[in-house]
Amino acid sequence: MTATYKKAEETKSKTYRDFLVSYVSAVKSGGNVLSFLKSKLSSILTVRSETAKHSVETLATLVEVYTVMLVVTLCGYILFTVIFSSGVLNAMGASTAIQVSPITYFLFLFLSSLLSITLMVIAHLTRKSKLMDLREPYIKAGLLLTGALVFFLLATLLPQLQFIVELLGVSVLVLICLLVISIPPALNYRRIAKVNFSAEDAMPSFLRDVAEARKTGLSPQTCIIQASMRREHGIFSRILGFIRGQLEWGVPLRRIYRNIRKQLRSWPVLVNFFVLIESIEVGGGPTAALEILTEYSEKSRDIEKTKRNMLRPYVLLSFIWSVLLPFTMTTLTTIMNALNQFSFVGETQKIVTSTEASMGLLAAGVIFQCWLSGFFMGKVSDGTFAAGFKYSALLAITAYISLLLSQDFLGSMFNLIPG
């Protein structure tokens, strides 16, 4: 008790310190420790549920702020579209034309990307990931980013490779580079998340089977073996089969846990396994301890499911703005060039050439902005930026498809932009 109280004085967590001090007081006063722990568990779960709801509200506010930021970005793109359209007048020799350097355009793109990254940092501080040691997707993305960036710079700067830009266009070249960066890490993360999310969903059912089997008087190891025979746990069944095989061969529980850590990265699942093994090795696996562990695991899963369901509509919102940003930009560009054609009859070819040049840069910027927003949505929905590789690829493709459809539709309607 003295060591526990000393630990309470040293810890920085106010909640943990309060728990240890209250536990020492309950033991020394001769109170019902089991009743105290159950009451504390109920309080912790209530606080976690309220914290989860509060975090969802905070993330919802961040998504709304991000949407407003994209609207401001869209206004900036509109402004650049108007200014680029004035470049048509410059092509015809008008002295009132406004010149816009590409450096100014890239500076604007950098500032809008900086705002996105700032909101991502805030989301990172608000939403924590439950997956540990996610290094592989980031390492793979870093290598692909270096290669794609070098290829893009060579293709745009070297005269010998200018035919690539002329053949594909700037927007398509940017899209290909972004997809090369995103798709392999997205597949890697999907493989990791599929196993761990399956384990998170199935862990409460597994613990419930262990607790119910323990009530019949079977040994804890036998309870685990029987509970692992269920086939309704999906991918997690393979890991349970691995555990069952080691138990049948007499492998110690501690060693089994070390082997599990090599296959799972979900913090809640590993904690549940750790407490299960602790209760068996230290206390013999009493039914009361297993019941409390099962109750905690079930309520934790329900809280996490509720949070995911509440955040899911905001993922749909990201696809909506990925459609509207390119469509609005294309619409405005078409209207501006229609006005120029009506004002300057006989200069259609110059207007079309200027339109293609400005649309290439603006389309590339919109695709990049939508790609970057995918990481924000990955952090909001799954709690990790690694999930953003999937959303980034999908949002970039959505933005490009929206560009193609809007250009074909408006181009055929106004006969201004080639399909």
The 8 nearest C-alpha neighbors of each residue, nearest first, counted from 0:
[[1, 3, 2, 23, 4, 27, 26, 5],
 [0, 2, 4, 3, 5, 23, 6, 7],
 [3, 1, 5, 0, 4, 6, 7, 8],
 [4, 2, 0, 6, 5, 1, 7, 19],
 [3, 5, 7, 1, 6, 2, 20, 0],
 [6, 4, 2, 8, 7, 3, 1, 9],
 [5, 7, 3, 9, 4, 8, 2, 10],
 [6, 8, 16, 4, 5, 9, 10, 19],
 [9, 7, 5, 6, 10, 4, 16, 11],
 [8, 10, 6, 7, 5, 11, 16, 4],
 [11, 9, 7, 12, 8, 6, 16, 15],
 [12, 10, 13, 9, 16, 15, 8, 7],
 [13, 11, 15, 14, 10, 16, 17, 7],
 [12, 14, 16, 15, 17, 11, 10, 18],
 [15, 13, 17, 16, 12, 18, 19, 11],
 [14, 16, 18, 12, 17, 13, 19, 7],
 [17, 15, 7, 13, 19, 18, 14, 12],
 [16, 18, 14, 20, 15, 19, 21, 13],
 [17, 19, 15, 21, 16, 20, 22, 14],
 [20, 18, 22, 16, 21, 17, 7, 23],
 [19, 21, 23, 17, 22, 18, 4, 16],
 [22, 20, 24, 18, 19, 23, 17, 25],
 [21, 23, 19, 25, 24, 20, 18, 26],
 [24, 22, 20, 26, 25, 21, 0, 27],
 [23, 25, 21, 27, 22, 26, 28, 20],
 [26, 24, 30, 22, 28, 23, 27, 21],
 [27, 25, 23, 29, 24, 28, 30, 22],
 [26, 28, 24, 29, 25, 23, 30, 0],
 [29, 27, 25, 26, 30, 24, 23, 31],
 [28, 30, 26, 27, 25, 31, 32, 24],
 [31, 29, 25, 28, 32, 26, 27, 35],
 [32, 30, 34, 33, 35, 29, 25, 26],
 [31, 33, 35, 34, 30, 36, 25, 26],
 [34, 32, 36, 35, 31, 37, 38, 287],
 [33, 35, 37, 31, 32, 36, 38, 30],
 [34, 36, 32, 38, 33, 37, 39, 31],
 [37, 35, 39, 33, 38, 34, 40, 32],
 [38, 36, 40, 34, 39, 35, 41, 33],
 [37, 39, 35, 41, 36, 40, 34, 42],
 [40, 38, 36, 42, 37, 41, 35, 43],
 [39, 41, 37, 43, 42, 38, 36, 44],
 [42, 40, 38, 44, 39, 43, 45, 37],
 [41, 43, 39, 45, 40, 44, 46, 38],
 [42, 44, 40, 46, 45, 41, 47, 39],
 [45, 43, 47, 41, 46, 42, 48, 40],
 [44, 46, 42, 48, 47, 43, 41, 49],
 [45, 47, 43, 49, 48, 44, 50, 42],
 [48, 46, 50, 44, 45, 49, 51, 43],
 [49, 47, 51, 45, 50, 46, 302, 44],
 [50, 48, 52, 46, 51, 47, 53, 45],
 [49, 51, 47, 53, 48, 52, 46, 54],
 [50, 52, 54, 48, 49, 53, 47, 55],
 [53, 51, 55, 49, 50, 54, 48, 56],
 [52, 54, 50, 56, 55, 51, 49, 57],
 [53, 55, 57, 51, 56, 52, 50, 58],
 [56, 54, 58, 52, 57, 53, 59, 51],
 [57, 55, 59, 53, 54, 58, 60, 52],
 [58, 56, 54, 60, 55, 59, 53, 61],
 [57, 59, 61, 55, 60, 56, 54, 62],
 [60, 58, 56, 62, 61, 57, 55, 63],
 [59, 61, 63, 57, 58, 62, 64, 56],
 [62, 60, 58, 64, 59, 63, 65, 57],
 [63, 61, 65, 59, 64, 60, 66, 58],
 [62, 64, 66, 60, 65, 61, 59, 67],
 [63, 65, 61, 67, 66, 62, 60, 68],
 [66, 64, 68, 62, 63, 67, 61, 69],
 [65, 67, 63, 69, 68, 64, 62, 70],
 [68, 66, 70, 64, 69, 65, 63, 71],
 [67, 69, 65, 71, 66, 70, 72, 64],
 [70, 68, 72, 66, 71, 67, 73, 65],
 [69, 71, 73, 67, 72, 68, 74, 66],
 [72, 70, 74, 68, 69, 73, 67, 75],
 [71, 73, 69, 75, 70, 74, 68, 76],
 [72, 74, 70, 76, 75, 71, 69, 77],
 [75, 73, 77, 71, 72, 76, 78, 70],
 [76, 74, 72, 78, 73, 77, 79, 71],
 [75, 77, 73, 79, 78, 74, 80, 72],
 [78, 76, 80, 74, 75, 79, 73, 81],
 [79, 77, 75, 81, 80, 76, 74, 82],
 [80, 78, 82, 76, 81, 77, 83, 75],
 [79, 81, 77, 83, 78, 82, 84, 76],
 [80, 82, 84, 78, 79, 83, 77, 85],
 [83, 81, 79, 85, 84, 80, 78, 97],
 [84, 82, 86, 80, 85, 81, 79, 357],
 [83, 85, 81, 86, 82, 87, 80, 335],
 [84, 86, 82, 87, 83, 88, 96, 97],
 [85, 87, 89, 83, 84, 88, 90, 96],
 [88, 86, 90, 85, 89, 84, 350, 353],
 [89, 87, 91, 85, 86, 93, 90, 96],
 [88, 90, 86, 96, 92, 93, 91, 87],
 [91, 89, 87, 88, 92, 86, 349, 93],
 [90, 92, 88, 89, 93, 87, 349, 346],
 [93, 91, 89, 90, 94, 88, 96, 95],
 [94, 92, 89, 88, 95, 96, 91, 90],
 [93, 95, 96, 92, 89, 88, 97, 91],
 [96, 94, 93, 97, 89, 88, 85, 92],
 [95, 97, 89, 94, 85, 88, 93, 86],
 [98, 96, 85, 95, 86, 99, 82, 89],
 [97, 99, 96, 100, 86, 82, 89, 85],
 [100, 98, 101, 97, 103, 83, 82, 104],
 [99, 101, 102, 103, 98, 104, 105, 97],
 [102, 100, 104, 103, 105, 99, 106, 360],
 [103, 101, 105, 100, 104, 106, 99, 107],
 [104, 102, 106, 101, 100, 105, 107, 99],
 [103, 105, 101, 107, 102, 106, 108, 100],
 [104, 106, 108, 102, 107, 103, 109, 101],
 [107, 105, 109, 103, 104, 108, 102, 110],
 [106, 108, 110, 104, 105, 109, 111, 103],
 [107, 109, 105, 111, 106, 110, 112, 104],
 [108, 110, 106, 112, 107, 111, 105, 113],
 [109, 111, 113, 107, 112, 108, 106, 114],
 [110, 112, 114, 108, 113, 109, 107, 115],
 [113, 111, 115, 109, 114, 110, 108, 116],
 [114, 112, 110, 116, 111, 115, 109, 117],
 [113, 115, 117, 111, 112, 116, 110, 118],
 [116, 114, 112, 118, 113, 117, 119, 111],
 [115, 117, 119, 113, 118, 114, 112, 120],
 [118, 116, 114, 120, 119, 115, 113, 121],
 [117, 119, 121, 115, 120, 116, 122, 114],
 [120, 118, 116, 122, 117, 121, 375, 123],
 [119, 121, 123, 117, 118, 122, 116, 124],
 [120, 122, 118, 124, 123, 119, 125, 117],
 [123, 121, 119, 125, 120, 124, 126, 118],
 [124, 122, 120, 121, 126, 125, 119, 127],
 [123, 125, 121, 122, 126, 120, 127, 119],
 [124, 126, 122, 123, 121, 127, 54, 58],
 [127, 125, 123, 382, 122, 124, 128, 379],
 [128, 126, 382, 125, 123, 129, 124, 383],
 [127, 129, 382, 383, 130, 126, 381, 131],
 [128, 130, 266, 265, 131, 127, 267, 382],
 [131, 129, 265, 264, 128, 266, 132, 133],
 [130, 132, 264, 133, 265, 129, 266, 128],
 [133, 131, 134, 130, 264, 135, 265, 263],
 [134, 132, 131, 135, 136, 130, 137, 385],
 [133, 135, 137, 132, 136, 138, 139, 131],
 [134, 136, 138, 137, 133, 139, 187, 184],
 [137, 135, 184, 139, 138, 134, 140, 187],
 [138, 136, 140, 139, 134, 135, 141, 184],
 [139, 137, 141, 135, 140, 136, 134, 142],
 [138, 140, 136, 142, 137, 141, 135, 184],
 [141, 139, 137, 143, 138, 142, 180, 144],
 [142, 140, 144, 138, 139, 143, 137, 145],
 [141, 143, 145, 139, 144, 140, 138, 146],
 [142, 144, 140, 146, 180, 145, 141, 147],
 [145, 143, 141, 147, 142, 146, 180, 140],
 [144, 146, 148, 142, 143, 147, 149, 141],
 [145, 147, 143, 149, 144, 148, 150, 142],
 [148, 146, 150, 144, 176, 149, 145, 143],
 [149, 147, 151, 145, 150, 146, 144, 152],
 [148, 150, 152, 146, 151, 147, 153, 145],
 [149, 151, 147, 153, 148, 152, 154, 146],
 [152, 150, 148, 154, 153, 149, 147, 155],
 [153, 151, 149, 155, 154, 150, 156, 148],
 [152, 154, 150, 156, 157, 151, 155, 149],
 [155, 153, 160, 151, 152, 161, 156, 157],
 [154, 156, 152, 153, 157, 161, 151, 164],
 [155, 157, 153, 152, 154, 158, 161, 160],
 [158, 156, 153, 159, 160, 154, 155, 161],
 [159, 157, 161, 160, 156, 155, 154, 162],
 [158, 160, 157, 161, 162, 154, 156, 153],
 [161, 159, 154, 162, 158, 157, 163, 153],
 [160, 162, 158, 163, 164, 159, 154, 155],
 [161, 163, 165, 160, 164, 166, 159, 158],
 [164, 162, 166, 161, 165, 160, 167, 154],
 [165, 163, 168, 167, 161, 166, 162, 169],
 [166, 164, 162, 163, 168, 167, 161, 169],
 [165, 167, 163, 164, 162, 168, 161, 169],
 [168, 166, 164, 171, 165, 163, 172, 169],
 [167, 169, 164, 171, 165, 170, 166, 172],
 [168, 170, 172, 171, 359, 164, 173, 363],
 [169, 171, 363, 173, 172, 168, 359, 362],
 [172, 170, 174, 173, 168, 169, 167, 175],
 [171, 173, 169, 175, 174, 170, 167, 168],
 [174, 172, 170, 176, 171, 175, 169, 177],
 [175, 173, 171, 177, 172, 176, 178, 170],
 [174, 176, 178, 172, 177, 173, 171, 179],
 [177, 175, 179, 173, 147, 178, 174, 172],
 [178, 176, 180, 174, 179, 175, 173, 181],
 [179, 177, 181, 175, 180, 176, 392, 182],
 [178, 180, 176, 177, 181, 182, 175, 143],
 [179, 181, 177, 143, 178, 144, 140, 182],
 [182, 180, 388, 178, 179, 184, 392, 183],
 [181, 183, 185, 184, 178, 179, 186, 180],
 [184, 182, 186, 185, 181, 187, 180, 179],
 [185, 183, 136, 187, 186, 182, 181, 140],
 [186, 184, 388, 182, 389, 188, 183, 187],
 [187, 185, 189, 183, 184, 188, 182, 190],
 [188, 186, 184, 190, 185, 189, 136, 183],
 [189, 187, 191, 185, 190, 186, 192, 184],
 [190, 188, 186, 192, 191, 187, 193, 185],
 [189, 191, 187, 188, 193, 192, 186, 194],
 [192, 190, 188, 189, 193, 194, 195, 187],
 [193, 191, 189, 195, 194, 190, 196, 188],
 [192, 194, 190, 196, 191, 195, 189, 197],
 [193, 195, 197, 192, 196, 191, 234, 198],
 [196, 194, 198, 192, 197, 265, 193, 263],
 [197, 195, 199, 198, 193, 192, 194, 200],
 [196, 198, 200, 194, 195, 199, 235, 193],
 [197, 199, 195, 235, 201, 196, 200, 202],
 [200, 198, 196, 202, 197, 201, 268, 195],
 [199, 201, 197, 198, 202, 196, 300, 203],
 [200, 202, 198, 204, 232, 199, 203, 197],
 [201, 203, 205, 199, 204, 198, 200, 206],
 [204, 202, 206, 297, 296, 205, 201, 293],
 [205, 203, 207, 206, 201, 202, 208, 297],
 [204, 206, 202, 208, 203, 207, 226, 201],
 [207, 205, 209, 203, 208, 204, 293, 210],
 [206, 208, 204, 210, 209, 205, 293, 203],
 [209, 207, 205, 211, 226, 206, 210, 212],
 [208, 210, 206, 222, 212, 207, 211, 223],
 [211, 209, 213, 207, 289, 212, 208, 290],
 [212, 210, 208, 214, 213, 209, 207, 215],
 [211, 213, 209, 214, 222, 210, 215, 208],
 [212, 214, 210, 215, 211, 217, 216, 222],
 [215, 213, 211, 212, 216, 286, 210, 217],
 [216, 214, 213, 212, 217, 211, 218, 210],
 [217, 215, 214, 213, 218, 212, 219, 222],
 [218, 216, 213, 215, 222, 221, 219, 212],
 [217, 219, 221, 220, 222, 216, 213, 284],
 [220, 218, 222, 221, 284, 223, 213, 217],
 [219, 221, 223, 222, 218, 224, 246, 217],
 [222, 220, 224, 218, 223, 219, 225, 217],
 [223, 221, 219, 209, 225, 220, 224, 212],
 [222, 224, 226, 220, 221, 225, 209, 227],
 [225, 223, 221, 243, 227, 222, 226, 220],
 [224, 226, 222, 227, 228, 223, 221, 209],
 [225, 227, 223, 208, 228, 224, 209, 205],
 [226, 228, 239, 224, 225, 229, 223, 240],
 [229, 227, 225, 226, 230, 224, 240, 239],
 [228, 230, 227, 231, 226, 232, 236, 225],
 [231, 229, 232, 236, 228, 233, 227, 235],
 [230, 232, 233, 229, 236, 201, 235, 234],
 [231, 233, 236, 235, 201, 230, 234, 229],
 [234, 232, 235, 236, 231, 197, 230, 237],
 [233, 235, 236, 237, 194, 197, 232, 238],
 [234, 236, 198, 238, 237, 233, 232, 197],
 [237, 235, 239, 232, 234, 238, 233, 240],
 [238, 236, 240, 235, 239, 234, 241, 233],
 [237, 239, 241, 240, 235, 236, 242, 234],
 [240, 238, 236, 242, 227, 241, 237, 243],
 [239, 241, 243, 237, 238, 242, 236, 244],
 [240, 242, 238, 244, 239, 243, 237, 245],
 [243, 241, 239, 245, 240, 244, 246, 238],
 [242, 244, 240, 246, 224, 245, 241, 239],
 [245, 243, 247, 241, 242, 246, 240, 248],
 [244, 246, 248, 242, 250, 247, 243, 249],
 [247, 245, 249, 243, 248, 244, 250, 242],
 [248, 246, 244, 249, 245, 243, 250, 224],
 [247, 249, 245, 246, 250, 244, 243, 251],
 [250, 248, 246, 247, 251, 245, 244, 252],
 [249, 251, 245, 246, 248, 252, 255, 254],
 [252, 250, 254, 253, 249, 255, 246, 245],
 [251, 253, 255, 254, 256, 276, 250, 246],
 [254, 252, 256, 255, 251, 257, 276, 250],
 [253, 255, 257, 256, 252, 251, 258, 250],
 [256, 254, 252, 258, 253, 257, 259, 251],
 [255, 257, 259, 253, 258, 254, 252, 260],
 [258, 256, 254, 260, 259, 255, 253, 261],
 [257, 259, 255, 256, 261, 260, 254, 262],
 [260, 258, 256, 262, 261, 257, 263, 255],
 [261, 259, 257, 263, 262, 258, 256, 264],
 [260, 262, 259, 258, 263, 257, 264, 256],
 [261, 263, 259, 260, 264, 258, 238, 194],
 [264, 262, 260, 265, 261, 259, 195, 269],
 [265, 263, 131, 130, 266, 195, 260, 262],
 [264, 266, 130, 268, 195, 129, 267, 263],
 [265, 267, 269, 129, 268, 130, 270, 264],
 [268, 266, 270, 269, 265, 271, 129, 199],
 [267, 269, 271, 270, 265, 266, 199, 272],
 [268, 270, 272, 266, 271, 267, 273, 265],
 [271, 269, 273, 267, 272, 268, 266, 274],
 [272, 270, 268, 274, 273, 269, 275, 267],
 [271, 273, 275, 269, 270, 274, 276, 268],
 [272, 274, 270, 276, 271, 275, 269, 277],
 [275, 273, 277, 271, 276, 272, 278, 270],
 [276, 274, 272, 278, 273, 277, 271, 279],
 [275, 277, 279, 273, 274, 278, 280, 272],
 [276, 278, 274, 280, 279, 275, 281, 273],
 [279, 277, 284, 282, 275, 276, 281, 280],
 [280, 278, 284, 283, 276, 277, 282, 281],
 [279, 281, 277, 278, 283, 282, 276, 284],
 [280, 282, 278, 279, 277, 283, 284, 276],
 [283, 281, 278, 284, 279, 280, 285, 277],
 [282, 284, 279, 280, 285, 281, 278, 219],
 [283, 285, 279, 278, 282, 219, 286, 289],
 [286, 284, 288, 287, 283, 289, 282, 278],
 [285, 287, 289, 288, 290, 214, 210, 213],
 [286, 288, 290, 285, 289, 291, 284, 210],
 [289, 287, 291, 290, 285, 286, 292, 284],
 [290, 288, 292, 286, 210, 291, 287, 293],
 [289, 291, 287, 293, 288, 292, 286, 210],
 [290, 292, 294, 288, 293, 289, 295, 287],
 [293, 291, 289, 295, 290, 294, 296, 288],
 [294, 292, 296, 290, 295, 291, 206, 207],
 [295, 293, 291, 297, 296, 292, 290, 298],
 [294, 296, 292, 298, 293, 297, 299, 291],
 [295, 297, 293, 299, 203, 294, 298, 292],
 [298, 296, 203, 300, 294, 299, 295, 293],
 [297, 299, 301, 300, 295, 296, 302, 294],
 [300, 298, 302, 296, 301, 297, 295, 303],
 [299, 301, 303, 297, 298, 302, 304, 296],
 [300, 302, 298, 304, 299, 303, 305, 297],
 [303, 301, 299, 305, 300, 304, 48, 298],
 [302, 304, 306, 300, 305, 301, 307, 299],
 [305, 303, 301, 307, 306, 302, 300, 308],
 [306, 304, 302, 308, 303, 307, 301, 309],
 [305, 307, 303, 309, 304, 308, 310, 302],
 [308, 306, 304, 310, 309, 305, 311, 303],
 [309, 307, 305, 311, 310, 306, 304, 312],
 [308, 310, 306, 307, 311, 305, 312, 55],
 [309, 311, 307, 308, 313, 312, 380, 306],
 [310, 312, 308, 313, 314, 309, 307, 380],
 [313, 311, 315, 314, 310, 316, 309, 308],
 [312, 314, 316, 315, 311, 310, 317, 62],
 [315, 313, 316, 312, 317, 311, 376, 318],
 [316, 314, 312, 313, 318, 317, 319, 311],
 [315, 317, 313, 319, 314, 318, 320, 312],
 [316, 318, 314, 320, 319, 315, 321, 313],
 [319, 317, 321, 315, 316, 320, 394, 322],
 [320, 318, 316, 322, 321, 317, 323, 315],
 [319, 321, 323, 322, 317, 318, 324, 316],
 [322, 320, 318, 398, 319, 324, 323, 369],
 [321, 323, 320, 319, 401, 398, 324, 325],
 [322, 324, 320, 326, 325, 321, 327, 319],
 [323, 325, 327, 326, 321, 322, 320, 328],
 [326, 324, 328, 402, 327, 323, 329, 322],
 [327, 325, 323, 329, 328, 324, 405, 330],
 [328, 326, 330, 324, 329, 325, 323, 331],
 [327, 329, 325, 331, 330, 326, 332, 324],
 [330, 328, 332, 326, 327, 331, 325, 333],
 [331, 329, 327, 333, 328, 332, 326, 334],
 [330, 332, 334, 328, 333, 329, 335, 327],
 [333, 331, 329, 335, 330, 334, 80, 336],
 [334, 332, 330, 336, 331, 335, 337, 329],
 [333, 335, 337, 331, 336, 332, 338, 330],
 [336, 334, 332, 338, 337, 333, 331, 339],
 [335, 337, 339, 333, 338, 334, 340, 332],
 [338, 336, 334, 340, 339, 335, 333, 341],
 [337, 339, 341, 335, 336, 340, 342, 334],
 [340, 338, 336, 342, 337, 341, 343, 335],
 [341, 339, 337, 343, 342, 338, 344, 336],
 [340, 342, 338, 339, 343, 344, 337, 336],
 [341, 343, 339, 340, 338, 344, 337, 346],
 [344, 342, 340, 341, 339, 346, 345, 347],
 [345, 343, 346, 340, 341, 342, 347, 339],
 [344, 346, 347, 343, 340, 348, 349, 341],
 [347, 345, 349, 348, 344, 343, 350, 340],
 [348, 346, 350, 349, 345, 340, 351, 344],
 [349, 347, 351, 350, 346, 352, 345, 353],
 [348, 350, 352, 351, 347, 346, 353, 90],
 [349, 351, 347, 353, 348, 352, 87, 354],
 [350, 352, 354, 348, 353, 349, 347, 355],
 [353, 351, 349, 355, 354, 350, 348, 356],
 [352, 354, 350, 356, 351, 355, 87, 349],
 [355, 353, 351, 357, 352, 356, 358, 350],
 [354, 356, 358, 352, 353, 357, 359, 351],
 [357, 355, 353, 359, 354, 358, 352, 360],
 [356, 358, 354, 359, 360, 355, 83, 361],
 [359, 357, 361, 355, 360, 356, 362, 354],
 [358, 360, 362, 356, 357, 361, 169, 170],
 [361, 359, 363, 357, 362, 358, 364, 169],
 [360, 362, 364, 358, 363, 359, 357, 365],
 [363, 361, 365, 359, 364, 360, 358, 170],
 [364, 362, 170, 366, 360, 361, 365, 367],
 [363, 365, 361, 367, 362, 366, 368, 360],
 [366, 364, 368, 362, 367, 363, 369, 361],
 [367, 365, 363, 369, 395, 368, 364, 398],
 [366, 368, 370, 364, 365, 369, 371, 363],
 [367, 369, 365, 371, 370, 366, 364, 372],
 [370, 368, 372, 366, 371, 367, 395, 394],
 [371, 369, 391, 395, 367, 373, 368, 372],
 [370, 372, 368, 373, 369, 374, 367, 391],
 [371, 373, 369, 375, 374, 370, 368, 376],
 [372, 374, 391, 390, 387, 376, 371, 375],
 [375, 373, 387, 377, 376, 372, 384, 371],
 [374, 376, 372, 378, 373, 377, 119, 379],
 [377, 375, 379, 373, 378, 374, 380, 314],
 [378, 376, 387, 386, 374, 380, 375, 379],
 [377, 379, 382, 383, 384, 375, 376, 381],
 [378, 380, 376, 377, 382, 381, 375, 58],
 [379, 381, 377, 378, 376, 382, 310, 307],
 [382, 380, 383, 378, 377, 379, 386, 128],
 [381, 383, 128, 378, 127, 126, 379, 380],
 [384, 382, 378, 128, 385, 381, 386, 377],
 [383, 385, 378, 387, 386, 374, 377, 382],
 [384, 386, 387, 383, 388, 188, 136, 377],
 [387, 385, 377, 384, 388, 383, 389, 381],
 [386, 388, 374, 377, 390, 384, 373, 385],
 [389, 387, 181, 185, 391, 386, 390, 385],
 [390, 388, 185, 387, 392, 391, 386, 393],
 [389, 391, 373, 387, 393, 392, 388, 394],
 [392, 390, 373, 370, 388, 394, 389, 393],
 [391, 393, 395, 389, 390, 394, 178, 181],
 [392, 394, 390, 396, 391, 395, 397, 389],
 [393, 395, 397, 391, 396, 392, 369, 370],
 [396, 394, 370, 398, 392, 366, 397, 393],
 [395, 397, 399, 393, 394, 398, 400, 392],
 [398, 396, 394, 400, 395, 399, 393, 401],
 [397, 399, 321, 401, 395, 396, 400, 322],
 [398, 400, 402, 396, 401, 397, 395, 403],
 [401, 399, 403, 397, 402, 398, 404, 396],
 [400, 402, 398, 404, 399, 322, 403, 405],
 [403, 401, 399, 405, 400, 325, 404, 406],
 [402, 404, 400, 406, 401, 405, 407, 399],
 [405, 403, 407, 401, 406, 402, 408, 400],
 [404, 406, 408, 402, 407, 403, 326, 409],
 [407, 405, 403, 410, 409, 404, 408, 402],
 [406, 408, 418, 410, 404, 405, 409, 411],
 [409, 407, 405, 411, 406, 410, 404, 412],
 [408, 410, 412, 406, 411, 407, 405, 413],
 [411, 409, 416, 414, 407, 415, 406, 413],
 [410, 412, 414, 409, 408, 413, 407, 418],
 [411, 413, 409, 410, 414, 408, 415, 407],
 [412, 414, 415, 410, 411, 409, 337, 333],
 [415, 413, 410, 411, 412, 416, 417, 409],
 [416, 414, 410, 413, 417, 351, 333, 337],
 [415, 417, 410, 414, 418, 351, 406, 333],
 [416, 418, 410, 415, 414, 407, 406, 411],
 [417, 407, 410, 406, 416, 411, 403, 408]]
